[in-house]
Amino acid sequence: MVNTLITRISKLEQYDSANKNILWEDITESRWTNVYGLLTINDNAIFIGNDKLYIGAVEELNNGKSILFSNIQELSLANDQFLQLNEIYPELISRVKANFQPFIHPKEIDLVELVDAIKNKWFVNFYIIKGLAKFDEFKHNLKEYDRVILVNENGKIENVKIFLNEDLKNFPSELNIKLSVEDLTLNEVLSINKSIIRKSIKSNNVTRIENITKTLEEKGQYKFTTFFSYYDALFNKTVYSDVVKKNTITEITLAKDENIYKVSMSPKDIDETAFNHFSENNIIIVHGKTKAKGISYQTQGDTFSKQMKVGDYFYICRGNLNMELVGRITSESMPCEYADYVDEGWLQRTYENVADSISTNSYQDEKKWWTPNDNSTCIQIPESNIEDANKLLFKPFFKLKFIQENIDDPLTITSDMEEKEPSLNQILFGPPGTGKTYNSIDLAVNIANGNSSLLHSENKIQFDILRKAGQIEFITFHQNYSYEDFMVGIKPDVTESSFLKFETHYGIFYKLCKAAEENYLKSLSETQNETYISFEDVWNEFLKDVPATKPVFGSTTKYFVYDYDDSRLYFETIDGKKEKWQRILKDKLKGYFNDSFKYEGGYDAYYQQLNEKLSLIKTTLQGKAKEKLVERVNYVLVIDEINRANISKVFGELITLLEDDKRLGKDNELKITLPNGEKEFGIPPNLFVIGTMNTADKSIALIDIALRRRFEFVGKYPEYKDLNLKEKELLKKINANIYEKKKSADYLIGHAYFMKKQSIETVLKNKVIPLLMEYFSSKTDIVSSIFEGSGWVVSYDSTMYYWNITER
């Protein structure tokens, strides 16, 4: 079968009229996977322009980038007339409306006959005729291949037929062309269309069916003015199936990468005339500068233009006046082309109708960001909220239910990264190259910001900002990583001194715990009508008076603080003698301030005197504190390669405190004394830990059981949806062969290696083969066998110490 690509051409600079070719440049990966990748040399293409048709053949395929079409024939043809050509089976491609996505025609098309029909203006018409007697009387007016629908003597509508050789013929059965209104009466069809509830625009079919009924009574036959009026009146599955089966909930299964959005086209911005135009042409619009929602840094304009993708679903509302429909995106974002909206920054996308609203009521239920009663314009419904959306929106207003796809094949399973309430402790695990670290960045930002489904490039920017702000930390475990590095220990004092001293060293987990705890306690104090003042608040206030002009402490000898650094205070006596060897350690002072340490006399007297001064400052700050809401925020620690360290040794007693119910403020809150003597240490409930783990290094089964009980494990496996057809087939075969030999998904090859804009040969040579050599103990014959059936031949030249890689 010769395939035929059908697409709209808007950039005429792609057409070289002198050389009669079109260089079709498109790097959209999903189109190469689902459409362009199905083409081969000499397949056909039909480009629909403004009242022009360009027909040619594939001459050259540059996979993932462009296609060269040659021998282009340029033909004059009005857009509506294209769907009056019998040769293209118009009933099979009703999607050709406004801006549609490129697609492969489901049938083989004879281009010679098609060109002849265009040149000779052999356009079919569409009729509905009352009874056979009227058909016999009228058939001298019909042309070959005209479509005819008969209303029989019982008033029932029969299926459409083709007028051929002076008679009516059925369509070939394999085409499966069937009216949605077959066996209904016109009155029943009219009643169905009247029940379609859209306040903003009534179904055009109401007037149309009324005119058909009246004309049939008067003349016995009715001629549709366009293909679309014929199709909408008699085929529209959305209109008829949903209403005829009004008590049935239609279920739609979402693929793993398909999402659902709210799109509000408010009457304040889009008047009735404009909205009706967009509805007629299956177009939704959002202004490109629509601001971000809440604390998200992604604008809603970017959500519409960059995040939303072809195949995603959405529902339209007019503010909270009424629901309109559920649709499915069929085009990329582009500047709006209608009236005054052209130059005002509006963006548009086309869609196919999935279901119209069945209710005239406005939404009056629970308010969420994605509900009509929230002041949002374009926002994704999180996966964790889809069941709520079914209950609140889709079932009562559209008789729809969205179901999330579940994939269990270890070779095709994707990560469970849905937007549910995030786990306090989780580990992303999987074979190499599956995006564990990549996704940990997205996940950390989503947890810290309380927002998700953002572009990774923007997430990375926000990740770096949050790291500088101290809300996110990122570390990599290694074999020498210890409890002292992670939590608390002692290290030599590196300042100038006449003898060796050690001081307390606080690790990254301790510091992040304390920052999260401070935020947690401040947010908690607001609910208890108290004012929480932290040691850092008091410390910073105290440092405002350094260098001190009054003695800070001392009974016999008076001491003045003259300098400080991040970890200590330096002081001098009243006669100007510097006592640099005697210093106040900030961390030790903090322990006394928080009642974690007890005074034991001697040098501790200085700490006691200074702590009394800090307590006075605390009281003053509490008195000055203004009533303001302190919002609780989430802190996140990302531990890359968590299984490369001795986890039990690094976490120590913290392993118990990590449990959800052992966190501060929980029912089973637990506090411990640290090895440095600090008492009452606990982990706050707003600290999240994300680990990543390469299963090729160490299986989950080998991880300490105590750790496994306290972490949620989220699998990350190869995902093929963003690869082009050649890469997808290659990687799937490689992984199938690995799985057959290893009997485990821990050693699969991830998709990330193929997403770095390198040639397949480079990826195999520099990334895949070295991994396979490690997996199979450098046995080159086994490595070569992994590529069997993949379309690539990989062999090792032992004389040149070189891998030969060729495509079959």
Disulfide bonds with the S-S distance in Angstrom:
none
